[in-house]
Each structure stands twice: as C-alpha cells, then as structure tokens.
Amino acid sequence: MQRMFQRSISTGDVDSVLVDGKCIIAYPDDTPYPSRLVLGW
C-alpha cells in the first residue's frame, strides 16, 4: 500500500489490471501463496 501511494496507483487501477490484464507467467509453487506476473495498461 505504501508503494502504491508513492507511485500514485489506486486500488481501482490494481483491480482493473487483475481483471483485464494478461497473465505473463504463473508461479503456482510460490510460497506462502501462488503468485503471477500480470501485464496491464
């Protein structure tokens, strides 16, 4: 959240990328939770 504020990124921007963005790569074995790299504009 701190980094988002520093970069003027809103939670709406993050939501939009997660819904409409393209998954570049998934890391299903990442710990403690699976993660993914998402590209969005």
C-alpha positions in Angstrom: 0.0 0.0 0.0 2.9 2.4 0.8 4.5 1.8 -2.6 1.1 2.2 -4.3 0.7 5.6 -2.6 4.2 6.7 -3.6 3.6 5.8 -7.2 0.0 7.3 -7.3 -1.5 3.9 -8.1 -5.1 3.5 -6.9 -6.8 0.3 -5.7 -9.1 0.7 -8.7 -6.0 0.6 -11.0 -4.9 -2.7 -9.4 -8.4 -4.2 -9.6 -8.6 -3.2 -13.3 -5.3 -4.9 -14.2 -6.2 -8.1 -12.3 -9.5 -8.3 -14.1 -8.4 -7.2 -17.6 -4.6 -7.8 -17.6 -2.7 -10.5 -19.3 -1.1 -13.2 -17.2 2.6 -13.3 -18.3 3.7 -16.2 -16.1 2.2 -18.1 -13.1 4.2 -19.3 -10.1 1.9 -22.0 -8.6 4.6 -23.3 -6.3 5.4 -19.8 -4.8 5.2 -19.7 -1.0 3.3 -18.9 1.1 0.7 -18.4 -1.8 0.8 -19.0 -5.5 1.5 -15.8 -7.5 1.6 -14.5 -11.0 3.0 -11.7 -13.1 0.3 -9.7 -14.8 0.7 -7.1 -17.6 -1.9 -4.3 -17.8 -2.2 -0.8 -19.1 
